[in-house]
Amino acid sequence: MPDAQPLVEAVDALADRFRSMPQSKLLGAVPGYGSRAAAALALARRLAALALEAEGGPAREFPDAGAFAVGDQLAVAGHDLAAALAALPEDDEVTAVLAGAVAAVGETAALCA
């Protein structure tokens, strides 16, 4: 069973940042995205897709609940992925997905600073 705690901690820290971001910053554009909220939503969608893939479930639409919900959406998607990966036997593929997810959270955090 892989240790998904680094993913949980990274997602929680970033989600908290988005929850406390003022509207002007949340809606401000960053390279590649119309807003910081859009960048966070893209990350949440990526993490949710990885979780579904790890669980063997069908692809589903991850909704846009609005800029002010993106912190919560990010937390839910990240925790779902952490739980899905923690339930799998540890192997190179699972380790790579986990490392890639942690890196993606870090990249979004740096982009949205």
Contacts in CASP RR format, 6 or more apart in sequence:
PFRMAT RR
TARGET T0000
AUTHOR 0000-0000-0000
METHOD contacts of the structure
MODEL  1
MPDAQPLVEAVDALADRFRSMPQSKLLGAVPGYGSRAAAALALARRLAAL
ALEAEGGPAREFPDAGAFAVGDQLAVAGHDLAAALAALPEDDEVTAVLAG
AVAAVGETAALCA
1 86 0 8 1.000
1 87 0 8 1.000
1 88 0 8 1.000
1 89 0 8 1.000
1 90 0 8 1.000
2 85 0 8 1.000
2 86 0 8 1.000
2 88 0 8 1.000
2 90 0 8 1.000
2 94 0 8 1.000
2 95 0 8 1.000
2 98 0 8 1.000
3 86 0 8 1.000
4 81 0 8 1.000
4 82 0 8 1.000
4 83 0 8 1.000
4 85 0 8 1.000
4 86 0 8 1.000
4 98 0 8 1.000
5 82 0 8 1.000
6 98 0 8 1.000
6 102 0 8 1.000
7 78 0 8 1.000
7 81 0 8 1.000
7 82 0 8 1.000
7 85 0 8 1.000
7 98 0 8 1.000
7 101 0 8 1.000
7 102 0 8 1.000
7 105 0 8 1.000
8 78 0 8 1.000
8 79 0 8 1.000
8 82 0 8 1.000
10 102 0 8 1.000
10 105 0 8 1.000
10 106 0 8 1.000
10 109 0 8 1.000
11 47 0 8 1.000
11 74 0 8 1.000
11 75 0 8 1.000
11 77 0 8 1.000
11 78 0 8 1.000
11 79 0 8 1.000
11 82 0 8 1.000
11 105 0 8 1.000
12 75 0 8 1.000
13 109 0 8 1.000
14 40 0 8 1.000
14 71 0 8 1.000
14 74 0 8 1.000
14 105 0 8 1.000
14 106 0 8 1.000
14 108 0 8 1.000
14 109 0 8 1.000
14 112 0 8 1.000
15 71 0 8 1.000
15 72 0 8 1.000
15 74 0 8 1.000
15 75 0 8 1.000
16 71 0 8 1.000
17 109 0 8 1.000
17 112 0 8 1.000
18 26 0 8 1.000
18 36 0 8 1.000
18 37 0 8 1.000
18 40 0 8 1.000
18 70 0 8 1.000
18 71 0 8 1.000
18 74 0 8 1.000
18 112 0 8 1.000
19 71 0 8 1.000
19 72 0 8 1.000
21 36 0 8 1.000
23 67 0 8 1.000
23 68 0 8 1.000
25 36 0 8 1.000
26 35 0 8 1.000
26 36 0 8 1.000
26 37 0 8 1.000
26 67 0 8 1.000
26 68 0 8 1.000
26 70 0 8 1.000
27 35 0 8 1.000
27 36 0 8 1.000
27 37 0 8 1.000
27 67 0 8 1.000
28 34 0 8 1.000
28 35 0 8 1.000
28 36 0 8 1.000
29 35 0 8 1.000
30 36 0 8 1.000
30 39 0 8 1.000
30 111 0 8 1.000
30 112 0 8 1.000
31 111 0 8 1.000
32 39 0 8 1.000
33 39 0 8 1.000
33 42 0 8 1.000
33 111 0 8 1.000
35 67 0 8 1.000
36 112 0 8 1.000
37 66 0 8 1.000
37 67 0 8 1.000
37 70 0 8 1.000
39 108 0 8 1.000
39 111 0 8 1.000
39 112 0 8 1.000
40 70 0 8 1.000
40 71 0 8 1.000
40 73 0 8 1.000
40 74 0 8 1.000
40 108 0 8 1.000
40 112 0 8 1.000
41 62 0 8 1.000
41 64 0 8 1.000
41 66 0 8 1.000
41 70 0 8 1.000
41 73 0 8 1.000
42 108 0 8 1.000
43 74 0 8 1.000
43 77 0 8 1.000
43 104 0 8 1.000
43 105 0 8 1.000
43 108 0 8 1.000
44 62 0 8 1.000
44 70 0 8 1.000
44 71 0 8 1.000
44 73 0 8 1.000
44 74 0 8 1.000
44 76 0 8 1.000
44 77 0 8 1.000
44 78 0 8 1.000
45 62 0 8 1.000
45 77 0 8 1.000
46 104 0 8 1.000
47 74 0 8 1.000
47 77 0 8 1.000
47 78 0 8 1.000
47 80 0 8 1.000
47 81 0 8 1.000
47 101 0 8 1.000
47 104 0 8 1.000
48 60 0 8 1.000
48 62 0 8 1.000
48 77 0 8 1.000
48 78 0 8 1.000
48 80 0 8 1.000
48 81 0 8 1.000
49 59 0 8 1.000
49 62 0 8 1.000
50 81 0 8 1.000
50 84 0 8 1.000
50 97 0 8 1.000
50 101 0 8 1.000
51 77 0 8 1.000
51 78 0 8 1.000
51 80 0 8 1.000
51 81 0 8 1.000
51 83 0 8 1.000
51 84 0 8 1.000
52 58 0 8 1.000
52 59 0 8 1.000
52 60 0 8 1.000
54 81 0 8 1.000
54 84 0 8 1.000
54 85 0 8 1.000
54 88 0 8 1.000
54 94 0 8 1.000
54 97 0 8 1.000
55 84 0 8 1.000
62 73 0 8 1.000
62 77 0 8 1.000
65 72 0 8 1.000
65 73 0 8 1.000
78 101 0 8 1.000
81 101 0 8 1.000
85 94 0 8 1.000
85 97 0 8 1.000
85 98 0 8 1.000
88 94 0 8 1.000
END
